[in-house]
Amino acid sequence: MKKILIVSEHFYPNNITGARRPTKIAKKLYELGYSVDVFARYGAENSSDICDHLFSFDTLKSGNTASASVSAKRKHGKLYEALYHLITPINILRNAKTVRKEFARLLAENSHLRETKYDAVFSSFGPLSSLLCGLYYKKTHPKTKWICDFRDPVIVKYISKPWRPLFRRYEKKACKRADAIVAVSNGYLERICKGKYAEKAFMIPNGYDVDDTVFAAEAEVSSEKMRITYVGALYGGDRDLSVLFRVIHELVCEGMLNKNKICVSYAGNEYSVMQEQAGKYDLKDVLEDCGMLSRDDCLKLQFSSQLLLLSTWNDTDEYGVFPGKFLEYMLINKPIVSITNGDLPNGEVTRVVREGNFGVAYETACDGEDYPKLKEYIKECYNEWVQKESITHSPKKEVLERYDYKTVIQRIEDLING
């Protein structure tokens, strides 16, 4: 039985998106018979079906840095946002070093951690603390295989330019010392590795877990309105859904769609942003504010919908973005309306949507070509729903299976055993 240590500041029962990948990997490896220990910030009650041991501490408070950043911008303006970006890296570093210190203390004082000879350590970035803990473990246990996993690149928009050289050094050091480098998209791998480390760099995507389909039985699909659902952050408008409201507005004006038969549901804490985007086209009355929901209730809401709305961006500053929500939508097996903002065309999400026949993909960089297709798709879906109260969805099985956690975990196993 091989012994694995997973290091991730975010882990079950923490419900944020960043906790899902390390939690699912721990759970799947544990089910396959690996001995799995986890170091995380928060304790997990009833974690015996996820891992063997969970070592945690909860003396710190964590927030969503990106969401906080855009909230600061919206409330106080660009100057405040600039100051916020300048100060935020200090807090990130302080937090990361505190977590690493706690990790070092546990390794020294806990007899189980001290005496267990792990076959592999899997660290999942971000935040930065997970990467620093991985570096520390590799330094103190050089013979143990270190798999350095990147759910995001280290350099993102909210890391201000004066701080980027320091954060880039951490990223470079991790790439150099890790036995395997993993990123969740090809774009991320390119941004992190800069063309180096080809012999040990791998793209292993996030995945969906078929066990979560249990929530489908509890979902009540509306027959009165065609529900289009968006769940999650809008990053102060960086995720811009305005083009959907433009389409609906035009179809209503053309008599192709009854506004009273459409509902755009939102679950999250930025409903005001959604209202602003819908308000441009006098469509606030089609919105439904579901508020902040537990993950279980989010899944039920999505299973009850006819169309699932996905938003991301692809530009020269940040490319390769592959939202975890996309994988959840694959599981739910409903048509996806993908909207990508930014100046770079042919993004990774768009390519997968089209390859897998998951729905329709629109990019602002290709508005002239993509907008008519988006409008026609919404019209066809609406007409089909009016006639049959359902919408045909036939994704390609071979593409779906690529993102099943059964496939994802096989690739993680290959790295552990390779």
C-alpha positions in Angstrom: 0.0 0.0 0.0 1.5 3.3 -1.1 1.4 6.3 1.3 0.4 9.7 0.0 0.5 13.1 1.7 -1.8 15.7 0.2 -1.0 19.4 1.1 -3.7 21.9 0.4 -4.8 24.9 2.5 -8.3 24.4 1.1 -10.0 21.1 1.8 -13.3 19.6 2.9 -15.5 20.8 4.6 -14.4 24.2 3.1 -16.9 24.6 0.3 -15.0 27.0 -2.0 -14.0 25.9 -5.5 -10.4 25.5 -4.6 -11.1 22.8 -2.1 -12.8 20.4 -4.5 -9.8 19.2 -6.6 -7.6 18.1 -3.6 -10.7 16.7 -1.8 -11.7 14.6 -4.8 -8.2 13.4 -5.4 -7.8 12.4 -1.8 -11.2 10.6 -1.9 -10.5 8.7 -5.1 -7.0 7.6 -4.1 -8.4 6.5 -0.7 -11.1 4.5 -2.5 -8.4 2.8 -4.6 -6.6 1.6 -1.5 -3.9 4.2 -1.1 -3.1 5.3 2.4 -3.9 9.0 2.2 -3.0 11.7 4.8 -3.9 15.4 4.4 -2.5 18.6 5.8 -5.0 21.5 5.5 -6.0 24.6 7.4 -9.5 23.5 8.5 -10.6 20.4 10.3 -13.0 18.0 8.7 -15.6 16.2 10.7 -16.5 12.7 9.4 -13.5 12.7 7.0 -13.0 8.9 7.4 -14.4 8.2 4.0 -12.0 10.7 2.3 -8.6 10.0 3.9 -6.9 8.1 6.7 -5.7 11.1 8.7 -6.3 14.9 8.4 -4.0 17.3 10.2 -5.3 20.8 10.4 -5.4 24.1 12.3 -8.0 26.9 12.1 -6.2 29.8 13.7 -6.3 31.9 10.5 -9.0 33.4 8.4 -9.0 33.1 4.7 -10.8 35.0 2.0 -11.2 35.0 -1.8 -8.5 37.5 -2.8 -9.8 38.0 -6.4 -13.4 38.6 -5.3 -12.3 40.9 -2.6 -10.2 42.8 -5.1 -13.1 43.5 -7.5 -15.4 44.4 -4.6 -12.8 47.0 -3.5 -12.8 48.4 -7.0 -16.6 48.6 -7.2 -16.9 50.3 -3.8 -14.0 52.7 -3.8 -12.8 53.1 -7.3 -9.6 52.4 -9.2 -7.2 54.2 -6.8 -8.4 52.1 -3.9 -8.1 49.0 -6.1 -4.5 49.9 -7.0 -3.6 50.3 -3.3 -5.4 47.1 -2.5 -3.3 45.2 -5.1 -0.1 46.7 -3.7 -0.9 45.5 -0.2 -2.6 42.2 -0.9 0.7 40.3 -1.8 2.0 41.2 1.7 -1.0 39.5 3.3 -0.6 36.5 0.9 3.1 36.1 1.9 2.3 36.5 5.6 -0.4 33.9 5.5 1.8 31.5 3.4 4.7 31.7 5.8 2.4 31.2 8.8 0.9 28.1 7.3 4.3 26.7 6.3 5.6 27.3 9.9 2.6 25.3 11.2 3.3 22.6 8.7 6.9 22.4 9.8 5.8 22.3 13.4 3.5 19.4 12.8 6.1 17.5 10.8 8.5 17.8 13.8 6.0 17.2 16.6 3.4 14.7 15.3 4.8 11.2 15.6 2.6 9.8 12.7 3.8 12.5 10.3 7.4 12.3 11.5 7.6 8.5 11.2 5.6 7.8 8.0 7.7 7.4 4.9 5.4 8.8 2.1 5.8 7.6 -1.4 4.6 10.9 -2.8 3.6 14.3 -1.6 0.9 16.1 -3.7 0.6 19.9 -3.1 -2.2 21.9 -4.7 -1.6 25.6 -5.4 -3.3 28.1 -4.6 -2.9 29.7 -2.3 0.8 30.2 -2.0 1.0 28.4 1.3 0.4 25.0 -0.4 3.4 25.6 -2.7 5.7 26.7 0.2 4.7 23.6 2.2 5.5 21.4 -0.8 8.9 23.1 -1.2 9.6 22.6 2.5 8.7 19.0 2.4 10.9 18.4 -0.6 13.8 20.2 1.1 13.5 18.1 4.2 12.6 14.8 2.5 14.6 15.0 -0.8 13.9 11.3 -1.7 10.1 11.6 -1.6 8.4 12.3 -4.9 6.9 15.7 -5.0 4.0 16.3 -7.4 3.4 20.1 -7.6 -0.1 20.8 -8.8 -1.2 24.2 -10.1 -5.0 24.9 -10.1 -3.9 28.4 -11.1 -0.6 30.1 -12.2 1.2 32.0 -9.4 1.1 35.2 -11.4 -2.5 36.4 -11.8 -4.1 39.8 -12.2 -4.4 40.7 -8.5 -0.6 40.2 -8.0 0.6 43.8 -8.7 3.7 44.3 -10.9 6.1 45.3 -8.2 5.5 42.0 -6.5 5.6 39.7 -9.5 9.4 39.0 -9.6 9.2 37.6 -6.1 6.2 35.5 -6.8 7.7 34.3 -10.1 10.8 33.2 -8.2 8.6 30.9 -6.0 7.0 29.5 -9.1 10.4 28.9 -10.8 11.8 27.3 -7.6 8.8 24.9 -7.4 9.1 23.9 -11.1 12.8 23.3 -10.7 12.6 21.1 -7.5 9.3 19.2 -8.2 9.5 15.7 -9.5 6.3 16.4 -11.5 4.6 19.6 -12.5 0.8 19.5 -13.1 -1.5 22.2 -14.4 -5.3 22.0 -15.0 -5.1 23.5 -18.6 -2.6 23.6 -21.4 -2.6 27.4 -21.2 -1.7 27.3 -17.6 1.1 24.9 -18.2 2.5 27.2 -20.8 2.3 30.2 -18.5 3.9 28.3 -15.6 6.7 26.4 -17.4 7.5 28.9 -20.2 8.5 26.0 -22.5 10.8 24.3 -20.0 10.5 21.0 -18.0 8.7 19.1 -20.8 10.0 15.8 -19.4 8.1 16.3 -16.1 5.2 18.7 -17.0 1.7 17.4 -17.4 -1.7 18.8 -18.1 -4.2 16.9 -15.9 -7.6 18.7 -15.9 -10.1 19.1 -13.1 -12.9 16.6 -13.3 -16.5 15.8 -12.4 -17.5 13.1 -10.0 -20.4 10.9 -11.1 -21.2 10.3 -7.4 -22.7 13.8 -7.4 -25.5 12.8 -9.7 -27.4 11.8 -6.6 -28.7 15.4 -6.5 -30.5 14.9 -9.9 -33.3 13.0 -8.2 -34.1 15.9 -5.9 -34.3 18.5 -8.6 -37.6 19.8 -9.8 -37.4 20.9 -13.4 -39.6 23.9 -14.1 -42.2 23.5 -16.9 -43.5 27.1 -16.7 -40.3 28.9 -17.7 -37.1 28.0 -19.5 -34.5 28.4 -16.8 -31.0 29.5 -17.7 -28.7 29.3 -14.6 -25.4 30.9 -13.6 -23.7 30.0 -10.3 -20.6 31.6 -8.9 -18.6 34.8 -8.9 -18.9 37.5 -11.6 -15.7 39.3 -10.4 -17.3 42.7 -10.4 -18.2 42.3 -14.1 -15.0 40.8 -15.4 -17.3 37.9 -16.2 -19.7 39.8 -18.4 -23.0 38.1 -19.4 -24.4 41.1 -21.2 -24.4 39.4 -24.6 -26.9 36.8 -23.3 -29.3 39.6 -22.4 -28.7 41.3 -25.7 -29.8 38.1 -27.4 -32.9 37.7 -25.3 -33.8 41.3 -25.8 -33.5 41.1 -29.6 -35.5 37.8 -29.8 -38.3 39.3 -27.6 -38.4 42.4 -29.9 -38.6 40.2 -33.0 -41.4 38.2 -31.5 -39.4 35.0 -31.4 -39.4 34.7 -27.6 -41.9 35.4 -24.8 -40.1 37.2 -22.0 -42.5 35.8 -19.5 -41.3 32.3 -20.4 -37.7 33.0 -19.6 -35.9 32.9 -16.2 -32.2 33.6 -15.7 -31.3 32.3 -12.2 -28.3 33.5 -10.3 -26.7 31.9 -7.2 -23.9 33.9 -5.6 -23.2 37.1 -3.8 -23.0 39.5 -6.9 -26.6 39.7 -7.9 -26.3 43.5 -8.3 -23.7 42.9 -11.0 -26.1 40.6 -12.8 -28.8 43.2 -12.5 -26.6 45.9 -14.1 -25.9 43.6 -17.0 -29.5 42.7 -17.5 -30.6 46.3 -17.0 -28.8 47.4 -20.1 -31.5 45.6 -22.1 -34.5 46.2 -19.7 -34.5 42.6 -18.6 -34.1 42.8 -14.8 -37.6 41.2 -14.5 -36.3 37.9 -16.0 -33.8 37.5 -13.2 -34.1 35.2 -10.2 -31.9 35.8 -7.2 -31.2 32.5 -5.4 -28.6 34.0 -3.1 -25.7 32.1 -1.6 -26.4 28.4 -1.7 -24.6 25.3 -0.3 -23.0 23.2 -2.9 -25.7 20.6 -2.6 -28.4 23.2 -3.3 -26.3 24.6 -6.2 -26.3 21.2 -7.8 -30.1 20.8 -7.3 -30.6 24.2 -8.9 -28.4 23.3 -11.9 -30.1 20.0 -12.4 -33.5 21.8 -12.4 -32.4 24.1 -15.3 -32.7 23.8 -19.0 -29.5 25.7 -19.9 -26.3 26.3 -17.9 -24.5 29.6 -18.3 -20.7 29.6 -18.2 -18.5 32.7 -18.2 -14.7 33.1 -18.4 -12.0 35.2 -20.0 -9.1 34.7 -22.4 -6.7 37.6 -23.0 -3.1 38.4 -23.3 -2.7 38.8 -19.5 -4.6 35.6 -18.5 -5.1 32.8 -20.9 -5.8 29.1 -20.4 -8.5 29.8 -17.8 -10.6 26.7 -17.4 -13.4 27.2 -14.8 -14.1 24.3 -12.4 -17.8 25.1 -13.0 -17.4 23.8 -16.6 -16.6 20.3 -15.2 -19.7 20.4 -13.0 -21.8 21.3 -15.9 -20.5 18.3 -17.8 -21.7 16.1 -14.9 -25.2 17.7 -14.9 -25.5 16.9 -18.6 -27.4 19.9 -19.7 -26.6 22.2 -22.7 -24.0 24.9 -21.9 -24.0 28.5 -23.1 -20.3 29.5 -22.8 -19.4 33.2 -22.9 -15.7 34.2 -23.1 -14.6 37.8 -22.7 -11.2 39.0 -23.7 -9.1 39.8 -26.8 -7.7 36.3 -27.6 -9.9 34.1 -29.8 -10.1 30.3 -29.8 -9.8 29.9 -26.0 -9.4 26.5 -24.3 -13.0 26.5 -23.0 -14.4 27.3 -26.5 -12.4 24.5 -28.1 -13.7 21.9 -25.6 -17.3 23.1 -25.8 -17.2 22.7 -29.6 -15.2 19.5 -29.6 -17.5 17.9 -27.1 -20.8 19.2 -28.5 -21.6 20.6 -25.1 -23.7 23.5 -26.4 -22.7 26.9 -27.9 -19.6 29.0 -27.4 -19.4 32.7 -27.9 -16.2 34.9 -27.7 -16.1 38.7 -27.6 -13.0 38.4 -29.7 -15.1 36.8 -32.5 -18.3 38.7 -32.0 -19.1 39.1 -35.7 -19.0 35.3 -36.3 -20.1 34.0 -32.9 -23.1 36.4 -32.1 -25.4 35.1 -34.9 -24.7 31.5 -33.8 -25.4 32.3 -30.2 -28.7 34.0 -31.1 -29.8 31.1 -33.3 -28.9 28.6 -30.6 -31.0 30.3 -27.9 -33.9 30.6 -30.3 -33.7 26.9 -31.3 -33.5 25.9 -27.6 -36.5 28.0 -26.7 -38.6 26.6 -29.6 -37.7 23.1 -28.7 -38.5 23.7 -25.0 -41.9 25.3 -25.9 -42.8 22.2 -28.0 -41.4 19.4 -25.9 -40.5 21.0 -22.4 -37.0 19.6 -22.9 -33.9 20.4 -25.0 -31.9 17.9 -26.9 -28.4 17.4 -25.6 -25.9 14.9 -27.2 -22.4 15.5 -25.9 -19.6 13.3 -27.3 -18.9 10.4 -24.9 -15.2 10.3 -25.6 -14.8 13.9 -24.6 -16.9 13.6 -21.5 -14.9 10.6 -20.3 -11.7 12.6 -20.5 -12.9 14.7 -17.6 -14.4 12.0 -15.5 -12.5 11.8 -12.2 -12.0 8.1 -12.9 -9.8 9.2 -15.9 -8.2 12.1 -14.0 -7.2 9.9 -11.0 -5.6 7.3 -13.4 -3.3 10.0 -14.6 -2.5 11.0 -11.0 -1.8 7.4 -10.3 0.6 7.2 -13.2 2.6 10.1 -11.7 2.7 8.4 -8.3 3.8 5.1 -9.6 5.9 6.2 -12.5 
